[in-house]
Amino acid sequence: MVVSTGQVRPEMGPSGFGPVIVSGGGFDGGLIGSSSTHRGGLMTDLDVSATVLSILGIERPVEMLGNPAVAEP
Protein backbone atom coordinates (compact mmCIF):
# COMPACT_ATOMS: atom_id res chain seq x y z
CA MET A 1 0.00 0.00 0.00
CA VAL A 2 1.33 3.40 -1.00
CA VAL A 3 -0.39 6.47 0.45
CA SER A 4 0.28 10.11 -0.27
CA THR A 5 -0.74 12.79 2.20
CA GLY A 6 -3.37 15.32 1.16
CA GLN A 7 -2.23 17.71 -1.51
CA VAL A 8 -1.59 21.26 -0.33
CA ARG A 9 -3.32 24.08 -2.18
CA PRO A 10 -1.83 27.22 -0.60
CA GLU A 11 -4.77 29.46 -1.38
CA MET A 12 -7.32 27.02 0.06
CA GLY A 13 -5.36 24.84 2.49
CA PRO A 14 -5.00 21.06 2.25
CA SER A 15 -7.54 19.25 0.08
CA GLY A 16 -7.74 16.21 2.37
CA PHE A 17 -7.40 13.87 -0.60
CA GLY A 18 -4.38 12.07 -1.98
CA PRO A 19 -3.68 9.02 -4.14
CA VAL A 20 -3.66 5.48 -2.73
CA ILE A 21 -2.24 2.46 -4.55
CA VAL A 22 -2.86 -1.05 -3.26
CA SER A 23 -1.55 -4.28 -4.77
CA GLY A 24 -1.99 -7.83 -3.49
CA GLY A 25 -3.82 -8.81 -0.34
CA GLY A 26 -7.05 -9.45 -2.25
CA PHE A 27 -6.91 -6.23 -4.27
CA ASP A 28 -7.01 -7.31 -7.90
CA GLY A 29 -7.96 -4.01 -9.51
CA GLY A 30 -10.66 -1.40 -9.50
CA LEU A 31 -11.37 1.54 -7.24
CA ILE A 32 -10.69 1.52 -3.52
CA GLY A 33 -13.64 2.23 -1.27
CA SER A 34 -14.67 1.74 2.33
CA SER A 35 -17.78 1.75 4.45
CA SER A 36 -16.43 4.93 6.08
CA THR A 37 -17.09 7.00 2.95
CA HIS A 38 -19.80 4.99 1.16
CA ARG A 39 -18.25 6.27 -2.10
CA GLY A 40 -16.27 4.33 -4.67
CA GLY A 41 -12.76 5.65 -5.09
CA LEU A 42 -12.60 7.28 -1.65
CA MET A 43 -11.31 6.13 1.68
CA THR A 44 -10.33 8.06 4.81
CA ASP A 45 -6.90 8.33 6.40
CA LEU A 46 -8.29 6.28 9.30
CA ASP A 47 -9.07 3.45 6.87
CA VAL A 48 -5.39 3.00 6.00
CA SER A 49 -4.40 1.37 9.30
CA ALA A 50 -7.56 -0.74 9.35
CA THR A 51 -6.79 -1.91 5.80
CA VAL A 52 -3.20 -2.85 6.66
CA LEU A 53 -4.34 -4.87 9.67
CA SER A 54 -6.97 -6.61 7.53
CA ILE A 55 -4.41 -7.53 4.86
CA LEU A 56 -2.10 -8.94 7.56
CA GLY A 57 -4.97 -10.93 9.10
CA ILE A 58 -4.84 -9.03 12.38
CA GLU A 59 -8.11 -8.23 14.13
CA ARG A 60 -8.79 -4.50 14.39
CA PRO A 61 -8.97 -3.29 18.02
CA VAL A 62 -12.39 -1.94 18.94
CA GLU A 63 -10.92 1.45 19.87
CA MET A 64 -9.42 1.88 16.39
CA LEU A 65 -11.41 4.09 14.06
CA GLY A 66 -11.66 3.41 10.34
CA ASN A 67 -12.73 0.45 8.24
CA PRO A 68 -10.81 -1.84 5.91
CA ALA A 69 -10.86 -0.74 2.28
CA VAL A 70 -12.31 -2.96 -0.41
CA ALA A 71 -11.71 -3.11 -4.16
CA GLU A 72 -14.75 -2.03 -6.13
CA PRO A 73 -14.97 -2.96 -9.83
C-alpha positions as CSV (number, residue, x, y, z in Angstrom):
1,M,0.0,0.0,0.0
2,V,1.3,3.4,-1.0
3,V,-0.4,6.5,0.5
4,S,0.3,10.1,-0.3
5,T,-0.7,12.8,2.2
6,G,-3.4,15.3,1.2
7,Q,-2.2,17.7,-1.5
8,V,-1.6,21.3,-0.3
9,R,-3.3,24.1,-2.2
10,P,-1.8,27.2,-0.6
11,E,-4.8,29.5,-1.4
12,M,-7.3,27.0,0.1
13,G,-5.4,24.8,2.5
14,P,-5.0,21.1,2.2
15,S,-7.5,19.2,0.1
16,G,-7.7,16.2,2.4
17,F,-7.4,13.9,-0.6
18,G,-4.4,12.1,-2.0
19,P,-3.7,9.0,-4.1
20,V,-3.7,5.5,-2.7
21,I,-2.2,2.5,-4.6
22,V,-2.9,-1.1,-3.3
23,S,-1.6,-4.3,-4.8
24,G,-2.0,-7.8,-3.5
25,G,-3.8,-8.8,-0.3
26,G,-7.1,-9.5,-2.2
27,F,-6.9,-6.2,-4.3
28,D,-7.0,-7.3,-7.9
29,G,-8.0,-4.0,-9.5
30,G,-10.7,-1.4,-9.5
31,L,-11.4,1.5,-7.2
32,I,-10.7,1.5,-3.5
33,G,-13.6,2.2,-1.3
34,S,-14.7,1.7,2.3
35,S,-17.8,1.8,4.4
36,S,-16.4,4.9,6.1
37,T,-17.1,7.0,2.9
38,H,-19.8,5.0,1.2
39,R,-18.2,6.3,-2.1
40,G,-16.3,4.3,-4.7
41,G,-12.8,5.7,-5.1
42,L,-12.6,7.3,-1.7
43,M,-11.3,6.1,1.7
44,T,-10.3,8.1,4.8
45,D,-6.9,8.3,6.4
46,L,-8.3,6.3,9.3
47,D,-9.1,3.4,6.9
48,V,-5.4,3.0,6.0
49,S,-4.4,1.4,9.3
50,A,-7.6,-0.7,9.4
51,T,-6.8,-1.9,5.8
52,V,-3.2,-2.9,6.7
53,L,-4.3,-4.9,9.7
54,S,-7.0,-6.6,7.5
55,I,-4.4,-7.5,4.9
56,L,-2.1,-8.9,7.6
57,G,-5.0,-10.9,9.1
58,I,-4.8,-9.0,12.4
59,E,-8.1,-8.2,14.1
60,R,-8.8,-4.5,14.4
61,P,-9.0,-3.3,18.0
62,V,-12.4,-1.9,18.9
63,E,-10.9,1.4,19.9
64,M,-9.4,1.9,16.4
65,L,-11.4,4.1,14.1
66,G,-11.7,3.4,10.3
67,N,-12.7,0.4,8.2
68,P,-10.8,-1.8,5.9
69,A,-10.9,-0.7,2.3
70,V,-12.3,-3.0,-0.4
71,A,-11.7,-3.1,-4.2
72,E,-14.8,-2.0,-6.1
73,P,-15.0,-3.0,-9.8
